[in-house]
């Protein structure tokens, strides 16, 4: 394996603590900006990983997010947003973080070497599932064991790491290398590496949602309007896509109990919820072909 860049010293590190805070702040901002560019070199791998995730959720499979430490926080944040953003059933999203999700500001470090509990946590894995495993170093025992278990079960493995040639990427079906520079504060991978991981994870889940038909013209259309903010957003989406009035959009959302896709179809001319549901079922829950089918003249 190549030397771990995440543990090397940054060229600007020498004398860093003697610099004015504004100078350090600029260096920190620059390092974050540079890290944000790293997913651009992995667009094909990220797209392929997103397709694997979409295949799982488009069928009977589940998604598993597995990581430790700061990477675990990045992974958990993405996983926990999938329900509210794209309407993914929370029962199909599983988060396995070394030591469990923190309940306080203390995050123990020794747990990333502890693989106990993984066998139980991944016991129900099937070839229909996708496991997203994240580790800055690409050598964390917790994540490597998860990848091995996933491969043995036949599940797709999407591996995200910041060091080239690391074991995690070698174990992955969809290896995503985020080649970030050494951290300005050496080894503090919550910084540049974490920024790159968050971007890649957000890209994966958003591309997955596009593949599943949950995004229409850059708008989220698979959420449920459960509060005032989301009702306002849902009304605006329905109005923008169909040209309906606010009153029509509001009535449609009441009929659909807040489900946005059927409400849009109601605004577009579906006679009732039964027809809206049938159109979505026939189009594999994709709004655009359902709208096109609705526009076709009936025989």
BALOBA-1460 file (C-alpha; in Angstrom, 3 decimals):
// residues 299
<rec num="1" residu="x" x="0.000" y="0.000" z="0.000"/>
<rec num="2" residu="x" x="1.189" y="3.507" z="-0.789"/>
<rec num="3" residu="x" x="2.099" y="5.835" z="2.122"/>
<rec num="4" residu="x" x="-1.059" y="7.221" z="3.738"/>
<rec num="5" residu="x" x="-1.522" y="10.817" z="2.654"/>
<rec num="6" residu="x" x="-4.000" y="11.361" z="5.497"/>
<rec num="7" residu="x" x="-1.130" y="10.972" z="7.990"/>
<rec num="8" residu="x" x="1.453" y="13.078" z="6.178"/>
<rec num="9" residu="x" x="2.412" y="16.646" z="7.073"/>
<rec num="10" residu="x" x="0.923" y="19.463" z="5.014"/>
<rec num="11" residu="x" x="3.480" y="21.717" z="3.247"/>
<rec num="12" residu="x" x="2.091" y="24.738" z="5.135"/>
<rec num="13" residu="x" x="2.124" y="23.027" z="8.533"/>
<rec num="14" residu="x" x="5.533" y="24.230" z="9.710"/>
<rec num="15" residu="x" x="5.102" y="27.251" z="11.964"/>
<rec num="16" residu="x" x="1.336" y="27.168" z="11.496"/>
<rec num="17" residu="x" x="0.681" y="27.889" z="15.157"/>
<rec num="18" residu="x" x="2.814" y="31.055" z="14.985"/>
<rec num="19" residu="x" x="0.741" y="32.638" z="12.226"/>
<rec num="20" residu="x" x="-2.069" y="35.180" z="12.739"/>
<rec num="21" residu="x" x="-5.464" y="33.501" z="13.014"/>
<rec num="22" residu="x" x="-6.661" y="35.165" z="9.821"/>
<rec num="23" residu="x" x="-3.716" y="33.617" z="7.931"/>
<rec num="24" residu="x" x="-4.508" y="30.202" z="9.391"/>
<rec num="25" residu="x" x="-8.178" y="30.709" z="8.551"/>
<rec num="26" residu="x" x="-7.316" y="31.365" z="4.910"/>
<rec num="27" residu="x" x="-5.149" y="28.239" z="4.784"/>
<rec num="28" residu="x" x="-7.963" y="26.184" z="6.305"/>
<rec num="29" residu="x" x="-10.493" y="27.531" z="3.814"/>
<rec num="30" residu="x" x="-8.118" y="26.854" z="0.914"/>
<rec num="31" residu="x" x="-7.520" y="23.269" z="2.049"/>
<rec num="32" residu="x" x="-11.266" y="22.656" z="2.314"/>
<rec num="33" residu="x" x="-11.848" y="24.129" z="-1.138"/>
<rec num="34" residu="x" x="-9.170" y="21.897" z="-2.638"/>
<rec num="35" residu="x" x="-10.629" y="18.843" z="-0.896"/>
<rec num="36" residu="x" x="-14.034" y="19.665" z="-2.367"/>
<rec num="37" residu="x" x="-12.603" y="19.129" z="-5.859"/>
<rec num="38" residu="x" x="-11.517" y="15.534" z="-5.198"/>
<rec num="39" residu="x" x="-14.858" y="13.875" z="-6.153"/>
<rec num="40" residu="x" x="-14.421" y="15.288" z="-9.683"/>
<rec num="41" residu="x" x="-11.816" y="12.585" z="-10.328"/>
<rec num="42" residu="x" x="-14.248" y="9.845" z="-9.280"/>
<rec num="43" residu="x" x="-17.409" y="10.725" z="-11.220"/>
<rec num="44" residu="x" x="-17.674" y="7.353" z="-12.963"/>
<rec num="45" residu="x" x="-17.193" y="5.399" z="-9.733"/>
<rec num="46" residu="x" x="-19.665" y="7.598" z="-7.855"/>
<rec num="47" residu="x" x="-22.251" y="7.193" z="-10.636"/>
<rec num="48" residu="x" x="-21.796" y="3.416" z="-10.653"/>
<rec num="49" residu="x" x="-22.149" y="3.306" z="-6.881"/>
<rec num="50" residu="x" x="-25.346" y="5.344" z="-7.096"/>
<rec num="51" residu="x" x="-26.761" y="2.896" z="-9.659"/>
<rec num="52" residu="x" x="-26.051" y="0.011" z="-7.295"/>
<rec num="53" residu="x" x="-27.881" y="1.851" z="-4.505"/>
<rec num="54" residu="x" x="-30.832" y="2.552" z="-6.797"/>
<rec num="55" residu="x" x="-30.989" y="-1.105" z="-7.854"/>
<rec num="56" residu="x" x="-31.257" y="-2.092" z="-4.214"/>
<rec num="57" residu="x" x="-34.025" y="0.357" z="-3.358"/>
<rec num="58" residu="x" x="-35.773" y="-0.152" z="-6.701"/>
<rec num="59" residu="x" x="-36.046" y="-3.831" z="-5.812"/>
<rec num="60" residu="x" x="-36.303" y="-5.531" z="-2.458"/>
<rec num="61" residu="x" x="-32.882" y="-4.562" z="-1.122"/>
<rec num="62" residu="x" x="-31.677" y="-2.246" z="1.601"/>
<rec num="63" residu="x" x="-28.838" y="0.230" z="2.081"/>
<rec num="64" residu="x" x="-26.252" y="-0.157" z="4.837"/>
<rec num="65" residu="x" x="-23.966" y="2.733" z="5.804"/>
<rec num="66" residu="x" x="-20.899" y="1.522" z="7.729"/>
<rec num="67" residu="x" x="-18.096" y="3.677" z="9.134"/>
<rec num="68" residu="x" x="-16.206" y="4.798" z="12.236"/>
<rec num="69" residu="x" x="-15.309" y="8.137" z="13.791"/>
<rec num="70" residu="x" x="-15.685" y="11.282" z="11.695"/>
<rec num="71" residu="x" x="-16.428" y="9.190" z="8.610"/>
<rec num="72" residu="x" x="-19.256" y="7.586" z="10.574"/>
<rec num="73" residu="x" x="-20.764" y="10.991" z="11.284"/>
<rec num="74" residu="x" x="-20.610" y="11.885" z="7.570"/>
<rec num="75" residu="x" x="-22.236" y="8.579" z="6.613"/>
<rec num="76" residu="x" x="-24.918" y="8.811" z="9.281"/>
<rec num="77" residu="x" x="-25.824" y="12.369" z="8.274"/>
<rec num="78" residu="x" x="-26.409" y="11.287" z="4.676"/>
<rec num="79" residu="x" x="-28.368" y="8.193" z="5.662"/>
<rec num="80" residu="x" x="-30.633" y="10.076" z="8.056"/>
<rec num="81" residu="x" x="-31.563" y="12.657" z="5.412"/>
<rec num="82" residu="x" x="-32.848" y="10.127" z="2.865"/>
<rec num="83" residu="x" x="-36.315" y="9.879" z="4.368"/>
<rec num="84" residu="x" x="-37.105" y="13.581" z="4.577"/>
<rec num="85" residu="x" x="-35.416" y="14.492" z="1.297"/>
<rec num="86" residu="x" x="-36.361" y="11.619" z="-0.980"/>
<rec num="87" residu="x" x="-39.067" y="9.732" z="0.878"/>
<rec num="88" residu="x" x="-36.969" y="6.587" z="1.398"/>
<rec num="89" residu="x" x="-38.529" y="4.225" z="3.954"/>
<rec num="90" residu="x" x="-36.388" y="4.377" z="7.081"/>
<rec num="91" residu="x" x="-36.766" y="0.608" z="7.502"/>
<rec num="92" residu="x" x="-34.631" y="0.142" z="4.390"/>
<rec num="93" residu="x" x="-31.745" y="2.293" z="5.668"/>
<rec num="94" residu="x" x="-29.324" y="0.864" z="8.244"/>
<rec num="95" residu="x" x="-26.506" y="2.734" z="9.988"/>
<rec num="96" residu="x" x="-23.662" y="0.797" z="11.576"/>
<rec num="97" residu="x" x="-21.183" y="3.106" z="13.290"/>
<rec num="98" residu="x" x="-18.297" y="1.748" z="15.339"/>
<rec num="99" residu="x" x="-19.336" y="2.076" z="18.978"/>
<rec num="100" residu="x" x="-22.857" y="3.091" z="17.952"/>
<rec num="101" residu="x" x="-24.174" y="6.554" z="17.186"/>
<rec num="102" residu="x" x="-22.836" y="9.014" z="19.818"/>
<rec num="103" residu="x" x="-25.225" y="10.034" z="22.558"/>
<rec num="104" residu="x" x="-22.941" y="12.798" z="23.835"/>
<rec num="105" residu="x" x="-20.016" y="14.922" z="22.660"/>
<rec num="106" residu="x" x="-17.626" y="12.064" z="23.420"/>
<rec num="107" residu="x" x="-16.772" y="9.760" z="20.525"/>
<rec num="108" residu="x" x="-14.443" y="6.937" z="21.672"/>
<rec num="109" residu="x" x="-11.623" y="6.144" z="19.262"/>
<rec num="110" residu="x" x="-10.870" y="2.536" z="20.218"/>
<rec num="111" residu="x" x="-14.149" y="1.282" z="18.760"/>
<rec num="112" residu="x" x="-12.902" y="1.512" z="15.164"/>
<rec num="113" residu="x" x="-10.665" y="-1.487" z="15.904"/>
<rec num="114" residu="x" x="-13.580" y="-3.452" z="17.364"/>
<rec num="115" residu="x" x="-15.422" y="-5.593" z="14.823"/>
<rec num="116" residu="x" x="-17.790" y="-7.154" z="17.348"/>
<rec num="117" residu="x" x="-21.426" y="-6.626" z="16.497"/>
<rec num="118" residu="x" x="-20.829" y="-6.447" z="12.747"/>
<rec num="119" residu="x" x="-21.824" y="-10.069" z="12.186"/>
<rec num="120" residu="x" x="-25.116" y="-9.417" z="13.952"/>
<rec num="121" residu="x" x="-25.644" y="-6.011" z="12.326"/>
<rec num="122" residu="x" x="-25.077" y="-7.422" z="8.845"/>
<rec num="123" residu="x" x="-26.694" y="-10.802" z="9.452"/>
<rec num="124" residu="x" x="-29.621" y="-10.128" z="7.112"/>
<rec num="125" residu="x" x="-27.500" y="-9.014" z="4.152"/>
<rec num="126" residu="x" x="-28.539" y="-10.402" z="0.767"/>
<rec num="127" residu="x" x="-27.242" y="-9.977" z="-2.805"/>
<rec num="128" residu="x" x="-30.001" y="-7.386" z="-3.268"/>
<rec num="129" residu="x" x="-28.413" y="-5.014" z="-0.748"/>
<rec num="130" residu="x" x="-25.764" y="-2.311" z="-1.095"/>
<rec num="131" residu="x" x="-23.240" y="-1.530" z="1.642"/>
<rec num="132" residu="x" x="-21.613" y="1.916" z="1.667"/>
<rec num="133" residu="x" x="-18.378" y="1.735" z="3.656"/>
<rec num="134" residu="x" x="-16.422" y="4.902" z="4.480"/>
<rec num="135" residu="x" x="-12.911" y="5.260" z="5.922"/>
<rec num="136" residu="x" x="-10.437" y="8.088" z="5.375"/>
<rec num="137" residu="x" x="-7.433" y="5.801" z="5.809"/>
<rec num="138" residu="x" x="-9.064" y="2.865" z="4.062"/>
<rec num="139" residu="x" x="-7.533" y="0.577" z="6.710"/>
<rec num="140" residu="x" x="-9.995" y="0.824" z="9.615"/>
<rec num="141" residu="x" x="-10.638" y="-2.736" z="10.897"/>
<rec num="142" residu="x" x="-14.353" y="-2.041" z="11.470"/>
<rec num="143" residu="x" x="-14.925" y="-1.010" z="7.855"/>
<rec num="144" residu="x" x="-12.687" y="-3.704" z="6.353"/>
<rec num="145" residu="x" x="-14.566" y="-6.431" z="8.186"/>
<rec num="146" residu="x" x="-17.876" y="-4.966" z="7.066"/>
<rec num="147" residu="x" x="-16.686" y="-5.038" z="3.440"/>
<rec num="148" residu="x" x="-15.595" y="-8.670" z="3.796"/>
<rec num="149" residu="x" x="-18.937" y="-9.695" z="5.282"/>
<rec num="150" residu="x" x="-20.782" y="-7.829" z="2.540"/>
<rec num="151" residu="x" x="-18.747" y="-9.495" z="-0.217"/>
<rec num="152" residu="x" x="-19.360" y="-12.918" z="1.309"/>
<rec num="153" residu="x" x="-23.112" y="-12.205" z="1.311"/>
<rec num="154" residu="x" x="-22.984" y="-11.107" z="-2.329"/>
<rec num="155" residu="x" x="-24.044" y="-7.535" z="-1.559"/>
<rec num="156" residu="x" x="-22.640" y="-4.649" z="-3.606"/>
<rec num="157" residu="x" x="-19.871" y="-2.773" z="-1.785"/>
<rec num="158" residu="x" x="-19.396" y="0.959" z="-2.349"/>
<rec num="159" residu="x" x="-16.109" y="1.913" z="-0.691"/>
<rec num="160" residu="x" x="-15.044" y="5.503" z="-0.016"/>
<rec num="161" residu="x" x="-11.474" y="6.252" z="1.096"/>
<rec num="162" residu="x" x="-8.920" y="9.046" z="0.843"/>
<rec num="163" residu="x" x="-5.749" y="6.994" z="0.376"/>
<rec num="164" residu="x" x="-4.836" y="5.299" z="-2.926"/>
<rec num="165" residu="x" x="-4.135" y="1.563" z="-2.933"/>
<rec num="166" residu="x" x="-5.778" y="1.003" z="0.448"/>
<rec num="167" residu="x" x="-7.420" y="-2.331" z="1.408"/>
<rec num="168" residu="x" x="-10.941" y="-0.894" z="1.564"/>
<rec num="169" residu="x" x="-10.869" y="0.164" z="-2.080"/>
<rec num="170" residu="x" x="-9.466" y="-3.229" z="-3.067"/>
<rec num="171" residu="x" x="-12.418" y="-4.923" z="-1.321"/>
<rec num="172" residu="x" x="-15.006" y="-2.695" z="-3.031"/>
<rec num="173" residu="x" x="-17.105" y="-3.361" z="-6.108"/>
<rec num="174" residu="x" x="-17.342" y="0.399" z="-6.577"/>
<rec num="175" residu="x" x="-14.127" y="1.941" z="-5.162"/>
<rec num="176" residu="x" x="-14.325" y="5.710" z="-4.765"/>
<rec num="177" residu="x" x="-10.931" y="7.301" z="-4.163"/>
<rec num="178" residu="x" x="-11.116" y="10.850" z="-2.855"/>
<rec num="179" residu="x" x="-7.483" y="11.857" z="-3.193"/>
<rec num="180" residu="x" x="-7.320" y="14.700" z="-0.703"/>
<rec num="181" residu="x" x="-4.055" y="16.361" z="0.320"/>
<rec num="182" residu="x" x="-2.521" y="15.902" z="3.785"/>
<rec num="183" residu="x" x="-4.544" y="17.691" z="6.444"/>
<rec num="184" residu="x" x="-3.384" y="21.112" z="7.578"/>
<rec num="185" residu="x" x="-3.622" y="19.666" z="11.090"/>
<rec num="186" residu="x" x="-2.045" y="16.275" z="10.436"/>
<rec num="187" residu="x" x="-4.380" y="13.318" z="10.800"/>
<rec num="188" residu="x" x="-7.465" y="15.426" z="11.535"/>
<rec num="189" residu="x" x="-9.533" y="13.795" z="8.797"/>
<rec num="190" residu="x" x="-12.735" y="15.478" z="9.922"/>
<rec num="191" residu="x" x="-11.415" y="18.395" z="7.859"/>
<rec num="192" residu="x" x="-10.410" y="17.930" z="4.197"/>
<rec num="193" residu="x" x="-11.098" y="14.192" z="4.022"/>
<rec num="194" residu="x" x="-14.413" y="14.641" z="5.813"/>
<rec num="195" residu="x" x="-15.450" y="17.447" z="3.477"/>
<rec num="196" residu="x" x="-14.719" y="15.274" z="0.447"/>
<rec num="197" residu="x" x="-16.587" y="12.345" z="1.995"/>
<rec num="198" residu="x" x="-19.665" y="14.451" z="2.678"/>
<rec num="199" residu="x" x="-19.728" y="15.701" z="-0.909"/>
<rec num="200" residu="x" x="-19.297" y="12.189" z="-2.331"/>
<rec num="201" residu="x" x="-22.005" y="10.767" z="-0.052"/>
<rec num="202" residu="x" x="-24.410" y="13.556" z="-0.994"/>
<rec num="203" residu="x" x="-23.643" y="12.910" z="-4.656"/>
<rec num="204" residu="x" x="-24.265" y="9.177" z="-4.266"/>
<rec num="205" residu="x" x="-27.650" y="9.571" z="-2.595"/>
<rec num="206" residu="x" x="-28.803" y="12.365" z="-4.917"/>
<rec num="207" residu="x" x="-27.786" y="10.447" z="-8.050"/>
<rec num="208" residu="x" x="-29.552" y="7.416" z="-6.586"/>
<rec num="209" residu="x" x="-32.711" y="9.483" z="-6.162"/>
<rec num="210" residu="x" x="-32.483" y="10.717" z="-9.757"/>
<rec num="211" residu="x" x="-32.101" y="7.118" z="-10.940"/>
<rec num="212" residu="x" x="-35.201" y="6.156" z="-8.921"/>
<rec num="213" residu="x" x="-37.242" y="9.019" z="-10.414"/>
<rec num="214" residu="x" x="-37.471" y="11.010" z="-7.195"/>
<rec num="215" residu="x" x="-36.152" y="14.236" z="-8.783"/>
<rec num="216" residu="x" x="-38.018" y="16.159" z="-11.505"/>
<rec num="217" residu="x" x="-36.447" y="19.207" z="-13.168"/>
<rec num="218" residu="x" x="-34.202" y="19.637" z="-10.144"/>
<rec num="219" residu="x" x="-37.093" y="19.448" z="-7.674"/>
<rec num="220" residu="x" x="-37.684" y="16.864" z="-4.939"/>
<rec num="221" residu="x" x="-40.961" y="15.111" z="-5.710"/>
<rec num="222" residu="x" x="-40.933" y="12.038" z="-3.473"/>
<rec num="223" residu="x" x="-41.354" y="13.647" z="-0.079"/>
<rec num="224" residu="x" x="-44.461" y="13.909" z="2.063"/>
<rec num="225" residu="x" x="-45.734" y="17.343" z="3.113"/>
<rec num="226" residu="x" x="-45.861" y="16.770" z="6.871"/>
<rec num="227" residu="x" x="-45.380" y="20.308" z="8.179"/>
<rec num="228" residu="x" x="-46.025" y="23.907" z="7.153"/>
<rec num="229" residu="x" x="-42.652" y="24.345" z="5.432"/>
<rec num="230" residu="x" x="-43.035" y="21.141" z="3.430"/>
<rec num="231" residu="x" x="-46.661" y="21.931" z="2.517"/>
<rec num="232" residu="x" x="-45.548" y="25.285" z="1.127"/>
<rec num="233" residu="x" x="-42.738" y="23.581" z="-0.796"/>
<rec num="234" residu="x" x="-45.053" y="20.846" z="-2.104"/>
<rec num="235" residu="x" x="-47.614" y="23.392" z="-3.294"/>
<rec num="236" residu="x" x="-44.906" y="25.358" z="-5.114"/>
<rec num="237" residu="x" x="-43.571" y="22.192" z="-6.782"/>
<rec num="238" residu="x" x="-47.030" y="21.108" z="-7.946"/>
<rec num="239" residu="x" x="-47.795" y="24.591" z="-9.252"/>
<rec num="240" residu="x" x="-44.471" y="24.887" z="-11.075"/>
<rec num="241" residu="x" x="-44.753" y="21.508" z="-12.788"/>
<rec num="242" residu="x" x="-48.437" y="21.627" z="-13.741"/>
<rec num="243" residu="x" x="-49.413" y="25.296" z="-13.794"/>
<rec num="244" residu="x" x="-52.062" y="24.663" z="-11.156"/>
<rec num="245" residu="x" x="-53.261" y="27.388" z="-8.831"/>
<rec num="246" residu="x" x="-52.305" y="27.334" z="-5.176"/>
<rec num="247" residu="x" x="-55.881" y="26.347" z="-4.284"/>
<rec num="248" residu="x" x="-55.741" y="23.416" z="-6.708"/>
<rec num="249" residu="x" x="-52.358" y="22.318" z="-5.392"/>
<rec num="250" residu="x" x="-53.589" y="22.523" z="-1.815"/>
<rec num="251" residu="x" x="-56.686" y="20.460" z="-2.599"/>
<rec num="252" residu="x" x="-54.612" y="17.853" z="-4.422"/>
<rec num="253" residu="x" x="-52.241" y="17.541" z="-1.467"/>
<rec num="254" residu="x" x="-55.181" y="17.073" z="0.857"/>
<rec num="255" residu="x" x="-56.480" y="14.280" z="-1.388"/>
<rec num="256" residu="x" x="-53.037" y="12.617" z="-1.507"/>
<rec num="257" residu="x" x="-52.481" y="13.088" z="2.251"/>
<rec num="258" residu="x" x="-49.341" y="15.060" z="1.542"/>
<rec num="259" residu="x" x="-47.745" y="12.665" z="-0.977"/>
<rec num="260" residu="x" x="-46.267" y="14.919" z="-3.653"/>
<rec num="261" residu="x" x="-46.120" y="12.703" z="-6.764"/>
<rec num="262" residu="x" x="-49.819" y="11.754" z="-6.778"/>
<rec num="263" residu="x" x="-50.743" y="15.350" z="-5.903"/>
<rec num="264" residu="x" x="-48.860" y="16.545" z="-8.988"/>
<rec num="265" residu="x" x="-50.720" y="14.020" z="-11.148"/>
<rec num="266" residu="x" x="-54.029" y="15.182" z="-9.679"/>
<rec num="267" residu="x" x="-53.118" y="18.758" z="-10.559"/>
<rec num="268" residu="x" x="-52.178" y="17.583" z="-14.058"/>
<rec num="269" residu="x" x="-55.557" y="16.013" z="-14.673"/>
<rec num="270" residu="x" x="-55.761" y="12.635" z="-12.974"/>
<rec num="271" residu="x" x="-59.399" y="12.053" z="-12.073"/>
<rec num="272" residu="x" x="-58.768" y="10.643" z="-8.611"/>
<rec num="273" residu="x" x="-56.160" y="9.031" z="-6.367"/>
<rec num="274" residu="x" x="-56.846" y="5.632" z="-7.889"/>
<rec num="275" residu="x" x="-55.777" y="6.837" z="-11.334"/>
<rec num="276" residu="x" x="-52.774" y="8.719" z="-9.944"/>
<rec num="277" residu="x" x="-51.655" y="5.605" z="-8.081"/>
<rec num="278" residu="x" x="-52.168" y="3.431" z="-11.155"/>
<rec num="279" residu="x" x="-50.124" y="5.794" z="-13.323"/>
<rec num="280" residu="x" x="-47.238" y="5.770" z="-10.858"/>
<rec num="281" residu="x" x="-47.373" y="2.004" z="-10.520"/>
<rec num="282" residu="x" x="-47.237" y="1.577" z="-14.304"/>
<rec num="283" residu="x" x="-44.226" y="3.907" z="-14.535"/>
<rec num="284" residu="x" x="-42.247" y="2.285" z="-11.679"/>
<rec num="285" residu="x" x="-43.010" y="5.311" z="-9.491"/>
<rec num="286" residu="x" x="-41.416" y="7.736" z="-11.977"/>
<rec num="287" residu="x" x="-43.263" y="11.024" z="-12.311"/>
<rec num="288" residu="x" x="-42.179" y="12.098" z="-15.798"/>
<rec num="289" residu="x" x="-43.476" y="9.036" z="-17.705"/>
<rec num="290" residu="x" x="-46.631" y="9.114" z="-15.575"/>
<rec num="291" residu="x" x="-47.230" y="12.738" z="-16.622"/>
<rec num="292" residu="x" x="-46.566" y="11.861" z="-20.270"/>
<rec num="293" residu="x" x="-49.019" y="8.986" z="-20.097"/>
<rec num="294" residu="x" x="-51.643" y="11.290" z="-18.582"/>
<rec num="295" residu="x" x="-51.284" y="13.680" z="-21.526"/>
<rec num="296" residu="x" x="-51.963" y="10.962" z="-24.108"/>
<rec num="297" residu="x" x="-55.469" y="11.062" z="-25.587"/>
<rec num="298" residu="x" x="-57.695" y="8.214" z="-24.515"/>
<rec num="299" residu="x" x="-59.050" y="5.913" z="-27.212"/>
